[in-house]
Amino acid sequence: MNEWVALITDQHFGVRNNSQVFLEYQLDFYEDVFFPALEEYNVLDIIDLGDTFDRRKSIDFNILHQVKERYYRKLQNMGKTLYSIVGNHTAYYKNTNRVNTLDLVLSDFDNIVIVENPEIIHVNEMDVLMMPWINDENKEQAFQLLQQKHKYCFGHLEINGFEMYSGHVHRDGEFDSSLFSNVEHVFSGHFHKKNKKGNIMYLGNPYQLTWGDYGDVRGFHLLNMKTGELKFIENPYQMFHTIEYTEKPKKINFDEYKNSYVKVICRKKGSVTKFENFVKKLLAANPIDVIIIENESVFEIDEMEDFEEENTAEICRTSSRKYVDENSISNGAKIENKILSLLNKAEREAA
């Protein structure tokens, strides 16, 4: 039995409308951090806990080609076995996992085991419960398996009481943590915020994808399945940065902000000429986007951020928060959850 398996989740290849800049940012993590760690710890098995690709209903062939050659082919050549779980972003329909991105685009890799239904799989000389996205078709099968005792469950789950992202807890779903009381260790993808309660842990995704991820440490985990020890491998790369500007700004290496998102918080501008020169130097470093916050006003420069085709939920969250903030509404979280609940209902009915 090899000592470690790698756990990674919510990779979202093709994110930000198939942005090449974001793909390079993601691949830098794999080439500089992920692959070397697999070699260092002699990891043979990797468990991908869902949402490997970003869009449920389409894929960019250029992005797919690069991901297959620079990620999947690399794992194959390294002799690694990958167990890939279907998540909600890789299942075409809402009520079944039978049509999914993984089956359609990864079938030519003989080292990948695709998990589209709840089942017990032998990994690293141990039987573990694999729990992909639970829907109307596989719910009964999932519940039956959860009545049995398991040491490990790896899934793409939506459980009440856990943070989806900083400050926002999922509360109105149909699955409570008590459903997993027979499992000693539950590891899940789906919520990008790393958080843990009792026997259940959301691992968090490997990198920052939105401003909501700013300041959060990201990376992936290694699990010793024999002892239960969990080791976190940090991703040193950040996509979102803030700079505090004052009359006497600190010396800055502007090259660090190339191909990233930057917020400049102007505490005290002082000389307008100096500030304009500072902004020119920052823009010359070619960031993706710069937002300047001054006197509680926001000015956007060279706005390039766009919404993903499939990220309707994120659009709803952003709009509802803006409405709540502008109107000083106290029960904003309740309003947001209600909107998302209605969106989920509409998507289920449309599936």
N, C-alpha and C positions, 0 to 999 in steps of 0.2 A: 504493500500500500504506500503510494507516494504521500508525502507529508501534507502538501498544500494543494488546494484547488483555488482558482481565481473566480471572483464574483464581480460581474459588471452589469450595469443596467441602464436603460433609457439613453442609448447612444444617439438616437435621432439623427442618423445620417440623412442628409438632404435638408437639414433645418434652415430656417430663414430664407425660404423660397429658393432652395438649392444654391445657397451662397457658396462660391468657391473659396472666399476668404474664411468663412466658418469651417469649411471642410479642411482647409490647410491647418487651421487652429486645432481641429479635432485630431488630425493625423499626426501633428507634431507631438501630441500627448501619447499616442500609441507608439510612435517610433522612438521617442526619447525616454518614456517612462514605463509604459505598459509592457512592451516586448522585452526590454532589458530586465524588468522584474520577474517575468515568467522564466527567463533563463537563470537569473540569480537564485530563485527559489525552486528551480527544477519542477515547475508546474506543468503537468501533463493534461489536466482537465480544466476547462473554463465553462462556467455557467452564465449565460446571458439571460437576464431576468425580464426581457421584454422591451418593446418599443425600440427595436433596433433601427428601423427606418422611421422617418418623420411623418410621411403621408400615407393614409390608408388607401387612397384610390388612384394614385399616380406615382410615377418614379421618373427621375431625370436620368437618361441613359449614360450621360457623361459622368455624373456623380456615381452611379452604380458601377461603371467600369473602374473608376479610381478606387472605390471602396473594395471591390472584389480583388483588385491587383495588390493594393497596398495594405489591406487588412486581412481579408479572408485567405488570399493566396499565401500571405506571409505565415499565418497560423498553420496552414496546411504544410508548407515547407518546413516548419519548425517541428512538425510531428505532434501537434496539439489536437485534442478532441474538444469540440465545442458543442455544448448542449444549449440550444436556442429556443426560448419560450415565446409563444405568440402573445403579444400585448394588444391593447386596444388600438394602437396606432398601426399595427401590422395585420389586423383582421379587417377585411373589406366590409363585412356586414357587422351589425351590432348584435345580432342574435345567434351567430355561429362563427366558429373559427376555421371552418372548412376551406374558405377561400382566403388565403393569406399571402403576404409578400414573401415570407421566408420560403415556403414551398415553391413559389413561382420563380424566384431568382437565385436560389442557393442550392438547387437540386444537383448541380454538377460537382459539388464538393463532397467527397466520400468521408470526410472527417467531421461532418456536421450532423448532429441528431436534432431534428426539429420536433418540438413538443407542442401540439395543437390542442390536446385534450388532457384533462387531469389524469395522471397515471403515476405508478411507482416505477422508477428507473434505477438501474444499477450503475452507480457512479463511484469511481475510486474504491471499489470493493465494498460498497455499502448501498443498501436500498434506501432511496430518498423519494419523497413525494414532490412531484412537479405539478404546479398549479398555474396554468396559463389563464388568460382573461376569462372570468366566469360570466356566462351568458345563459340565455333561456335554454339552449340546447344541452349544455354540459353541466348545468347547476346541480341536478340530481346526482350525477356521477361524482361531482366534487364533494357534495355533502356526505355521501356514503363513505368516501375515502377519509374524510375528516372525522368520522366516528371511530376510526382506528387510531392506534397510537403510533407516532412517528418521531424519530429523533430530529430529522430535518425536513423542512418544507421550503421549497424555492418557488416563488410565484410572482405574478403581476396582479396585485390585489388592490381593492379599494375598500379599506377598513375604516370605520368610524373612529374618531378620537386622535387621528394623526395629522401632523402638519403637512399640507400640500406644498406650501412654500411659506416663507417667514411670516408669522403672525396670522396665518389662515388655516384653521383646523377643519378637516372634513367631518361633518356631523350628521348629514341627512341621508346617508346611504343605507342599504339593506343588510350590510355585513358588519357585525360587531366582533370585537376581539375574542369573545367567549366561543365563537365558532371554531377557533383554533386552539382550544384548551388542551387537546390531546397531543399537540405537537410541542416538543421540547424547545426547538429553535425555528422560528419562522423568519425568513429573509425575503423581502419583497422589493420590487420595482414599482413604478407608476408615479408615486409622489417624488418629486425631485429633491425635496428637503430631507437631509439625513436626520432621522429621529427614531427613538426607541422607547417602548413601554412594555414592561414585563417580558414575555417571550417573543415579542414581535419587533422586528427592526426594519425600517425603510432605509435602504443603503444609500440613497441619493445618487444622482447621475454624475458622470466623471468630469464634467466641465460646466462653466457658466454659459447659459444660453440667452438669458434676458437680464435686464437691469434688476429684476427681482432676486437674482442670484448674487448680486454684488456683495462682497465681503464674506460670502460663504466659502468655506474650504471644500474643495471637491477632489475626487480621486476614485480609487477602486479598492476592493478588499481581497485579502487572501484568508482562506478558512482552513484550519487544521480540522478535518472531519473526525479525526480520532479523539482529540482533546477538547474541541470546541473553541480553541483560541482563534480570535479574529484579529488580523493585522491590517491596518489602514495604510495604503500607499497614496501619498498626497500628489495631486497635480499642481505643479508650480506655476502653470500658465494661467493668466487671467485675461478675460476679454473686456472687462468693464473697470474703469479707473475714475477716480476723482482727484482733482488738484485744487488745493486751497490757495487762492491768490491774495496777496496782501501788498501793501505799498513797497515792502522790501521782500520780494518773492525769493524763495530758496532756489539754489542752483538745480536745474532740472535737466535730465538726459531725455530730450524730446524723442529720440529714436525708440524709446520704450513704448511709445503710444502708437506706433505704426500698426495699421490694420486692427485697431481696437476702438472701443467706444469710450468717450471721455466727457466727464462733467467738470467744468471749471466753476468753482464756488468762489465768487469774488467778494471777500470780506471787506476789503477797503481798497478801492482802485488806485487812488493817488493820481500819478501822472497818466493822462490819457494816452500820450504817445508811447510810454513804456508798456502800457497794457496792450495797445494795438500791436506793438512789436512782439510781445509775448504770444499773442494770438497768431500772428503770422508765422512765427517759428513752430508753433504747435501744428498748424495746418500744413506746413511744409513737410512734417513728418508723416503725412498721409494717414491720419486716423480715418476710420470708417465714418464716424459721426462725432461732432462736438456740440455740447450744450453748455451755454454760459448762463449761470444763475447769478443775477445781480439785483439787489434791492427787491428781492422776492418776485422778480419777473424772470421769465425764461426766454432766452433767445436761442434759436436753433440755427446752426451753420452747416450748410451742405448736408441736409438731412437725407440719409440714404436708407434708413430702416424701413422695412416693409413687413407686412403680415403674411404668415404662411397660409396657403390655401386651406389647410385642414385645421388651422388654429383658431376656430371660431370661439372656443371657450375663452382663450386669452383676450380676444377682442372684447367679449362681453365683460370680462373682469376689468379690463382697462377702462371701458366706458362707464361701468357702474361706479368704480372708485372715483373717477373724475366727477361724476354727478353728485356723489355723496360728499366729496370734499368741497365742491363749489356751493353746495346748499347746506353745509354744516349738519348733516343728518347723523344721528347718534347710532342707529341700528344698521349701519352700512353692511356689516357682515351678513346679517339676515337677508337683506335685499339681494346681495350678491349670490348667496347660496340659493335663493328662490329662483333667480334668473338662470343659474346654471342647471338647476333641477328641471326647469321648463325646457331648456335647451336639450338636455339628455332625453327627456320624454319625447320631444319632437323628433330627435334623431332616431330613437328606437322605433317610433311609429312609421318613419320614412324608410327604415331599412327593409 
